[in-house]
């Protein structure tokens, strides 16, 4: 056993810190020896949540963790079944914060080629209509839940596109998200 691993275990017994995984210890030893200079790769925290949700079920995680899991899950095709189940679970919750997370995920990721996209679209539409807030009006005015075509046409006709984005509530990451990008692409390729 290496001195580093012995030291890690001794500190863990005193409660000073947890035992480091063997892979990390070996990587630290290689770095210390000058054999490796790259960063030690850590798995993304959301992958731990996804593993727990898959192993123990979505009910084992607090709703806040499920909302955190929603945003990055669209980029990983290995999580397709979990993404669909996650959307359904969050749609059942019916809280404003959960509906906001579904709407944000729809507008930012806009994962049209994902197998669970239709579930996300339907959940975002239902969440927008569930509360008396800006998303209900924006969804109806620009048919946000039917796709980006109507909003793209409005962007193309708008004198001030930024003002239209603000009026629709598409600010910050929402303005840079997949939905707005798709609307701009559609508007640019549409006949005048």
N, C-alpha and C positions, 0 to 999 in steps of 0.2 A: 504494500500500500504506500502510496506517495505521501510525502510529508504534508503536502497541501490538503489531501483528503483527510489525513489524521487530524490536522489542525481544524478543519471544517467540522468534523465529528465532535472533537473536544469542545469547540465553541457551542455547537448545537446542544450538547449535554448540559451546558451551563445556562442555556436559554438565551445566549447572545445573538444567535441567528440560526436559521434553519440549515439543514444539510444541503449543500449544493448538489445538483445532479452530476453524475459521473461525467457526462459529456461536457458539461461546463468546466468541471475541474480539469479534464484533459486539455480543453481549449485554453484555459488559463495557464496551464503548465507549458503548452506549446508557445503561447505568446510570451511568457516569461523567459523561455529559452531562446526567444528570437526566431523561432521556426515559423511562426504565423503572425501576420500583422493585421489581418482583417478583423472586423468586428465579430463578436460572438452573436450569431443569429438567435433571436428570441422569437418564438411564435407569437403571432398577433394575439392580443388578449381576447378578441372576439372568437378566435378559434377554440379557446378554452370553453367559452360560453356555448358555442355550437356543439362541442363534444359532450358537455354536460346535458344539453337539451336533447341530444340524440340518445345518450345513454340512459338518462333518468326521466326523460319526457319534458315537454315544455312547461308542465305544471310545477316542475321542481325549481324553476327560476322565478325570481320576482319580476313583476311587470316592467320595472325600470331596466332590468338586464335584457328582457325581450325587446324593448324599444331600442336599446343600444345595439343589439344584434341585427336589427332590421336594415340599417344603412349599409354595412359592408357585405351582407350576405349575397347581394346580386352579382358581385364580381366573381364568385366562386361557383362554378358549375357543379362541383361535387356536392354542393349543398342544396340542390334543386328541390328535393322532397321536403327538406327542412324549411326552405323558404316558403313553400306553399302552406305548410302547416303553421308556420309562424304568422303569416298574414291572417289566416283564419282565426288563430287564437287572439291576435291583437284586435281584430275586427269585433270579436265577441266582447271585448272589454268595454268598449263604448265610452271611454273617458275622453275628454278634450285632448289631454296630453298624448294619448295613444292615437287618436284620430289625426292629430297634428303630425305625429311621427309617420303614419301611413301616407298622408298627403305629401309630406316632405320627401319621403322615399320615392314616391311616384314622380314628383317633379324634378328631383335632383338626379336620381339614377335613370329614370325613364327606360327601364330595361325591356323594350318591346320584343326582343328576341328570346327572352327568358320564358321557360314553360309556365312559370307562375305569374306572369305579367297580368293576365286577365283577372286573376284573383286580387292582385294589388290594385289594379285600376278600379274594380268594383268596390273594394274596401275603401279606397280613397274617396270615391264618389259618395258612398253611403256615409262616411265620416263627415264629409263636407256638408251634407244635408242634415245631419243629426243635430247640429248646433246652430244658433243664430249668431253667425260670425261672418267675417269677410270671405271665407272660402265658399260659403253657400252662394253669395252673390257673384263672386268671381267665376265660380264653376258654371253658373247659369249664363252669365253675360258672355263669356268667351268659350263656353262648351269645353272646358278644360278636361273633363273626364271622358270626352269623346275623341280625344287626340289633339294634336297641335295644329290641325288645318285651319280652324276658325281663328285661333289666336295668331297664327302666321299671317293670315290675310289682314287682320287688324294691325299687326306690326308693319306690314308693307304699306298700308294706307296711312299710318300714323305720321303726323308731322314731327312729333317728339316721341320716339320709341322708348326712351328712358322713362318718360312720364307715364306711358302706357304700362310699362313693366311695374312701376310703383303703384299705379291704380289697381292693377291686378294682384298686387301683393307679392309679386315676383322680384324680391330684392335679395341682396347678398348671394348666398350659394344657390338660391332658387333661380336667380337671374342668369347664373352661369351653368345651370344644370342641363340635363339631357332634354327635358321637355322644351325649354326655350331654344336650345340648339336645334332641335328637330323642327320647331316652328320657323326659325330663321332659314334653315335649309329648304324647307317646303316653300316658303315665301320667295326665296331667291330663285327657285327653279320653276315657279308658277308663271304662266303667261301673264303679261301686263294687262 
